[in-house]
Amino acid sequence: MSQSWLLATLAAAASVAASSAWAQSPGSDVDARPDPAVACHVGLYRLDDGRWIDVAPVVDSGLRWRQLDGSSARMRFDAEGRWVSTLGWTNRVEGPQPQLGSCEEGRIAVDGQSGARVALDARDTTFIGQDGTRLKGRLILPPGTGPVPIMIEVHGSEGANALDFNAFQRFAPASGVGVFVYAKRGSGGSEGSYTQDFHVLADDAAAAVVEARRMAGPRADRIGLHGASQGGWIAPLAASLTPVDFVIVGFGLAYGVLSEDSDQVMQDLKAKGWGPDVLENARDITDVTGAFVASKGAVGFEGLEAIRARYRAEPWFADIKGEFTGLLLNAPNEQILAMAPQLEAGPSWDYDPLPVLSSLDTPMLWIQAEDDTVAPPEATRRRLIDLSGAGRPITLLEYPHSDHGIVRYETGPDGRRTSLGYAPGYYQAVLDWARTGTLYGDYGEGRILARPVR
């Protein structure tokens, strides 16, 4: 989403503990690189039984594997030089334990199967984004010479180089779907400065569509945009700028960034058991914090100080979190001023996706997590069902028991969630929609909540 953009900035300004996932300013991960000690193992491996397993880089150390069924684990060397996999994002040694050969061998062994790294048809390019900015891209096509569908991978809020860290660029081509991936401006050798301006990024994504079509030539069949999280705002906007055959949105929102924060605040308070009177007061608070952020601080601190004074003694005040409201209420003004230079890189706070979604004729698949704590799904669900019922070409697939990223989770005694892997059926739904624009059969526990009226 805005991916806790302001939260990240405030966390950096406050020098929070380095273990925090948000202890960085927005875009500071543009210099992230794969672990050089094991990067040679990154690739897509085809097993003897026809299944594939993708081995992906991570930023600090080790690797991560994924399979089509959504299973995933972190891989690290143990003291005896063997690869050890820890389930999902837990620290539990559990599930399959793939073993990699040497870098030169390009081999893997898992579940009694052996496999070899697949050579993919990948071609690098430089293309021109908004205002003449030169962006680094890559087209990866499935084997063969015939036409294939192609997904343009649209970034979320991360700054990290998608040419390094996007996993779809390997396993989608291995499943018959081409991919065009590019380094967001300001990362991975692309020119420009990191930004979360949706209009700038949509222009870049539209330029990527044109470049992918040019490079693919006669092999280009269906071409579309695949955006996750914050990319859910950008991909439909890009589709309004250049013709595409489909759009896929994963765990995105059909309303604006400020509503994302206020919905998170309401969700948090409801979870704590607070009733309608508290929620009404909280709406007053999020109106003020939203106005502050949308103006990039220009409205001044008077409103923040007034609501702090009015509500600080209330027993529910400490339960307000949200995307940024909780931190604005509790951070000293000096700390907020310290992060002010970062505000220019923030998302398009005033963007409302409804006009685009109401007019776009491109078939869209939206995939939601029912229990999403980052992108609360209720308002998006209502809006998409209404749009689909009104004749917009929108299909909505929702996964129960999943959180942001369409990941399955477990809840610890302290209430914290830990991801176990991706929901079965999620990857297959993305690939099927890219191939045919249709969902058929079962996709794990996914439930289709809306289809276009025909």
C-alpha positions in Angstrom: 0.0 0.0 0.0 1.5 3.3 1.0 3.3 0.4 2.7 3.5 2.3 6.0 5.3 5.1 4.1 4.9 7.7 6.9 5.3 5.0 9.5 8.7 4.1 8.0 9.8 7.7 7.9 8.9 8.4 11.5 10.5 5.2 12.5 13.7 6.2 10.9 13.5 9.7 12.4 13.1 8.1 15.8 15.9 5.6 15.3 13.7 2.8 16.3 15.2 -0.6 16.9 17.0 -2.1 14.0 14.9 -5.2 14.2 11.8 -3.4 13.2 10.6 -4.1 9.7 10.0 -0.4 9.2 13.3 1.0 10.6 14.2 2.6 7.4 13.1 5.7 5.5 11.0 5.2 2.3 13.2 4.2 -0.6 16.2 3.5 1.5 16.1 -0.1 0.2 16.9 1.1 -3.3 20.5 0.0 -2.6 19.4 -3.5 -1.5 21.3 -6.3 -3.1 21.1 -10.1 -3.1 23.5 -11.9 -0.8 26.6 -12.3 -3.0 27.7 -15.5 -1.2 24.7 -17.5 -2.5 23.3 -15.4 -5.4 24.7 -17.9 -7.9 22.0 -20.3 -6.8 19.1 -18.0 -7.8 16.9 -19.5 -10.5 14.0 -21.7 -11.5 14.6 -25.5 -11.1 12.5 -28.1 -12.9 12.1 -31.3 -10.9 12.0 -34.8 -12.5 8.3 -35.0 -11.9 7.6 -31.8 -13.8 7.1 -29.5 -10.8 9.2 -26.4 -10.4 10.8 -24.8 -7.4 12.0 -21.2 -7.5 15.0 -20.1 -5.5 15.0 -16.4 -4.9 17.4 -13.9 -3.3 16.8 -12.1 -0.1 18.4 -8.9 1.0 20.5 -9.9 4.0 21.6 -13.5 3.9 20.5 -16.8 2.5 17.7 -17.6 0.0 14.0 -18.2 -0.2 12.2 -21.0 -2.2 8.7 -21.0 -3.5 6.5 -23.5 -5.3 3.3 -23.2 -7.3 1.2 -24.5 -4.4 2.3 -21.4 -2.3 4.7 -23.3 0.0 7.7 -21.2 0.8 10.7 -21.2 3.2 13.9 -19.4 4.0 17.1 -21.3 3.2 20.3 -20.9 5.1 23.5 -23.0 5.6 23.9 -24.7 8.9 27.1 -25.4 10.8 27.6 -28.6 8.9 27.3 -27.0 5.5 23.8 -28.3 4.7 20.9 -26.1 3.6 18.2 -25.7 6.3 14.7 -24.4 5.4 12.5 -22.7 8.0 8.8 -22.8 7.3 7.4 -19.6 5.8 8.6 -16.7 7.8 8.9 -18.7 11.0 12.1 -20.0 12.6 10.9 -23.6 12.6 12.8 -26.2 10.7 9.8 -27.9 9.1 8.6 -29.1 5.8 10.7 -29.9 2.6 14.5 -29.4 2.9 15.9 -28.7 -0.6 19.6 -29.2 -1.1 21.5 -27.2 -3.7 24.5 -28.5 -5.6 27.4 -26.3 -6.5 27.0 -23.1 -8.4 28.5 -24.8 -11.5 26.1 -27.8 -11.3 22.9 -25.8 -11.1 21.1 -28.8 -9.4 18.6 -29.2 -6.6 17.3 -32.2 -4.7 14.0 -32.1 -2.7 11.4 -34.7 -1.7 13.3 -37.5 -3.4 13.3 -35.6 -6.6 16.3 -34.0 -8.4 16.1 -31.0 -10.6 18.1 -28.8 -12.9 18.1 -25.0 -13.2 16.1 -23.9 -16.3 17.7 -21.6 -18.8 15.2 -18.7 -19.5 15.1 -16.5 -22.5 15.8 -13.2 -20.9 16.8 -10.0 -22.7 17.7 -6.7 -21.0 16.8 -3.3 -22.3 16.7 0.4 -21.5 13.5 2.3 -22.2 12.2 5.8 -21.6 9.8 6.6 -18.8 8.1 9.8 -17.8 10.0 13.0 -18.6 12.7 11.1 -20.5 13.9 9.0 -17.5 15.9 6.0 -18.7 14.7 2.8 -17.0 16.3 -0.6 -16.9 14.0 -3.5 -17.9 14.0 -7.2 -18.8 11.8 -9.4 -21.0 11.6 -13.1 -20.1 9.7 -15.3 -22.4 8.7 -19.0 -22.2 10.6 -21.5 -24.5 9.4 -21.7 -28.1 8.5 -19.4 -30.9 4.7 -19.0 -30.7 2.7 -16.2 -29.2 2.5 -16.0 -25.4 0.7 -13.8 -22.8 3.0 -11.3 -21.1 2.6 -9.7 -17.6 4.2 -6.3 -16.9 5.2 -6.4 -13.3 4.2 -3.2 -11.5 6.0 -2.3 -8.3 4.6 -1.9 -4.9 6.0 0.7 -2.6 9.4 -1.0 -2.3 12.5 0.7 -3.6 14.4 -2.6 -4.0 15.4 -3.5 -7.6 12.8 -5.7 -9.1 15.3 -7.0 -11.6 16.9 -8.7 -8.6 14.0 -9.5 -6.3 10.9 -10.1 -8.4 10.2 -13.9 -8.4 7.4 -13.9 -11.1 10.1 -13.2 -13.7 11.2 -16.8 -13.3 8.3 -19.0 -12.4 5.7 -17.3 -14.7 7.8 -18.0 -17.9 8.3 -21.6 -16.6 4.5 -21.8 -16.6 4.0 -20.4 -20.1 3.5 -16.7 -19.2 6.1 -14.1 -20.3 7.1 -11.3 -17.9 8.5 -7.8 -18.4 10.1 -6.6 -15.2 11.9 -3.3 -14.7 13.8 -1.4 -12.0 11.8 1.4 -10.4 13.2 4.8 -11.1 16.0 5.5 -8.7 16.9 1.8 -8.3 18.8 -0.9 -10.1 20.5 1.4 -12.5 17.3 3.2 -13.5 17.6 7.0 -13.6 15.6 9.4 -11.6 14.7 9.6 -7.9 12.6 7.2 -5.9 9.0 8.3 -5.7 5.6 7.0 -4.7 3.8 9.5 -7.0 1.2 7.3 -8.6 0.9 9.4 -11.8 4.7 9.3 -12.4 4.8 5.5 -11.7 1.8 4.9 -13.9 3.5 6.7 -16.8 6.5 4.5 -16.3 4.4 1.3 -16.2 2.6 2.4 -19.4 6.0 2.9 -21.1 7.0 -0.6 -19.9 3.9 -2.0 -21.7 5.0 -0.3 -25.0 8.6 -1.6 -24.6 7.5 -5.2 -23.8 5.3 -5.2 -26.9 8.1 -3.9 -29.0 10.6 -6.5 -27.7 8.3 -9.4 -27.9 7.2 -8.7 -31.5 5.2 -11.5 -33.0 5.5 -13.5 -29.8 3.3 -11.0 -27.9 -0.2 -12.3 -27.4 -2.2 -11.0 -24.5 -0.3 -8.2 -22.7 -1.4 -6.9 -19.3 -0.3 -5.3 -16.0 0.2 -7.2 -12.7 0.4 -4.9 -9.6 0.5 -5.8 -6.0 -0.1 -3.7 -2.9 0.6 -0.1 -3.9 0.8 -1.4 -7.4 -3.0 -1.9 -7.2 -3.4 1.9 -7.5 -0.8 2.2 -10.3 -1.7 -0.7 -12.6 -5.3 0.3 -13.4 -4.1 3.9 -13.8 -1.5 2.8 -16.3 -4.1 0.7 -18.1 -6.0 4.0 -18.6 -3.0 5.4 -20.4 -2.2 2.6 -22.9 -4.1 -0.3 -24.3 -3.7 -3.6 -22.4 -5.7 -6.9 -22.5 -5.9 -7.5 -18.7 -5.1 -6.1 -15.3 -4.3 -8.2 -12.2 -4.3 -6.6 -8.7 -3.1 -8.4 -5.7 -3.9 -7.2 -2.2 -4.6 -3.6 -3.4 -7.2 -1.0 -2.5 -10.1 0.4 -4.5 -10.0 3.6 -2.5 -7.4 6.2 -1.5 -4.4 6.2 0.8 -6.0 8.4 3.5 -9.0 6.0 3.7 -6.5 3.2 4.1 -5.2 4.8 7.3 -8.6 5.6 8.7 -9.9 2.1 8.0 -6.9 0.6 9.8 -7.5 2.8 12.8 -11.2 1.6 12.9 -10.1 -2.0 12.4 -7.6 -1.8 15.3 -10.1 -0.2 17.6 -12.9 -2.7 16.8 -10.4 -5.5 17.5 -9.9 -4.0 21.0 -13.6 -4.1 21.6 -14.3 -0.3 21.4 -17.8 0.7 20.3 -19.4 3.2 17.9 -18.9 6.3 20.1 -15.1 5.7 20.2 -15.1 5.0 16.4 -16.9 8.3 15.8 -14.2 10.2 17.9 -11.5 8.3 16.0 -12.9 9.6 12.7 -12.4 13.1 14.0 -8.8 12.3 14.7 -8.1 10.6 11.3 -9.7 13.6 9.5 -7.1 15.8 11.2 -4.1 13.5 10.7 -5.1 12.9 7.1 -5.3 16.6 6.4 -1.9 17.1 7.9 -0.3 14.3 5.7 -2.1 15.3 2.5 -0.8 18.8 2.9 2.7 17.5 3.5 2.6 19.3 6.8 1.6 22.7 5.4 -1.5 22.9 7.6 0.7 23.1 10.6 0.6 21.4 14.0 -2.4 23.2 15.5 -4.9 20.5 14.6 -2.6 17.7 15.8 -2.0 19.4 19.1 -5.7 20.1 19.6 -6.8 16.4 19.2 -3.9 15.3 21.3 -5.0 17.5 24.1 -8.7 16.6 23.7 -8.3 12.8 23.6 -5.0 11.9 25.2 -6.5 10.9 28.5 -9.1 8.6 26.9 -8.6 4.9 27.6 -8.7 4.0 23.9 -6.2 6.6 22.8 -3.2 4.3 23.1 -5.0 1.7 20.9 -4.9 4.0 17.8 -2.4 2.7 15.3 -3.3 2.8 11.6 -1.0 3.5 8.8 0.3 6.8 10.2 -2.2 8.3 12.6 -0.9 6.5 15.8 2.6 7.8 15.1 1.5 11.3 14.4 -0.4 11.4 17.6 2.6 10.2 19.7 5.6 11.5 17.9 7.1 14.8 19.1 6.7 17.7 16.7 10.5 17.9 16.3 10.6 14.3 15.1 7.9 15.0 12.6 9.8 18.0 11.3 12.9 15.9 11.0 11.2 13.7 8.5 9.6 16.5 6.5 12.2 16.3 3.6 10.9 12.8 3.0 7.3 13.9 2.4 8.0 14.8 -1.2 8.6 11.1 -2.0 5.3 10.1 -0.5 2.4 8.5 -2.2 -0.4 10.4 -4.0 -2.4 11.1 -0.9 -5.4 12.7 -2.7 -5.7 10.0 -5.4 -9.1 8.4 -5.7 -9.1 5.3 -8.0 -12.9 5.3 -8.4 -13.0 7.4 -11.7 -10.4 5.1 -13.3 -12.1 1.9 -12.1 -15.5 3.2 -13.2 -14.4 3.9 -16.7 -11.8 1.2 -17.5 -13.0 -1.4 -20.0 -10.0 -3.7 -19.4 -10.9 -7.0 -17.7 -9.5 -6.9 -14.2 -8.9 -9.6 -11.6 -8.6 -8.4 -8.0 -7.3 -10.8 -5.4 -7.8 -9.9 -1.7 -6.8 -11.3 1.6 -9.9 -11.5 3.9 -7.9 -10.8 7.0 -5.6 -8.1 5.6 -4.3 -5.9 8.4 -2.4 -3.6 6.0 -5.1 -3.1 3.4 -8.4 -3.6 5.2 -10.6 -5.3 2.6 -14.1 -4.4 3.6 -14.5 -1.1 1.7 -12.7 -2.4 -1.3 -14.8 -5.5 -1.4 -18.0 -3.4 -1.4 -16.8 -1.0 -4.0 -15.6 -3.8 -6.4 -18.8 -5.8 -6.0 -20.8 -2.7 -6.8 -18.6 -1.9 -9.8 -18.8 -5.4 -11.1 -22.6 -5.4 -10.6 -22.8 -2.2 -12.6 -21.2 -3.8 -15.6 -17.5 -3.1 -15.0 -15.3 -6.1 -16.1 -14.1 -6.9 -12.6 -13.7 -10.3 -11.0 -13.0 -10.4 -7.3 -11.3 -13.5 -5.7 -10.8 -13.4 -1.9 -8.8 -15.8 0.3 -10.0 -16.5 3.8 -7.4 -17.0 6.6 -4.9 -14.9 4.8 -3.1 -11.5 5.4 -1.4 -8.9 3.2 0.5 -10.7 0.4 -2.1 -13.4 0.3 -0.1 -15.3 2.9 -1.4 -17.8 5.3 -0.6 -17.0 8.9 -0.6 -18.3 12.5 -1.3 -16.1 15.5 1.0 -16.2 18.5 0.0 -15.8 22.2 0.8 -12.1 21.9 -1.6 -11.7 19.0 1.2 -11.3 16.4 0.9 -13.0 13.1 3.6 -15.0 11.4 3.4 -15.9 7.8 3.5 -19.6 6.9 3.5 -19.3 3.1 1.2 -18.2 0.3 -2.4 -19.3 0.0 -2.7 -22.4 -2.3 -4.2 -21.4 -5.6 -3.1 -17.8 -5.5 -0.2 -18.2 -8.0 -2.3 -20.4 -10.2 -5.1 -17.8 -10.4 -2.7 -15.1 -11.5 -1.2 -17.3 -14.2 -4.6 -18.5 -15.5 -5.9 -14.9 -15.7 -2.8 -13.8 -17.7 -3.3 -16.7 -20.1 -7.0 -16.6 -20.6 -8.7 -13.8 -18.7 -10.8 -16.5 -17.0 -10.9 -18.3 -13.7 -12.1 -21.9 -13.9 -12.1 -24.7 -11.3 -10.9 -24.3 -7.7 -8.1 -22.0 -6.5 -7.5 -23.4 -3.1 -9.8 -21.8 -0.6 -10.3 -18.7 -2.8 -13.9 -17.5 -3.1 -15.1 -15.6 -6.2 -17.2 -12.8 -4.8 -17.9 -10.9 -8.0 -17.9 -11.6 -11.7 -18.8 -9.2 -14.5 -22.5 -9.0 -15.5 -22.7 -10.5 -19.0 
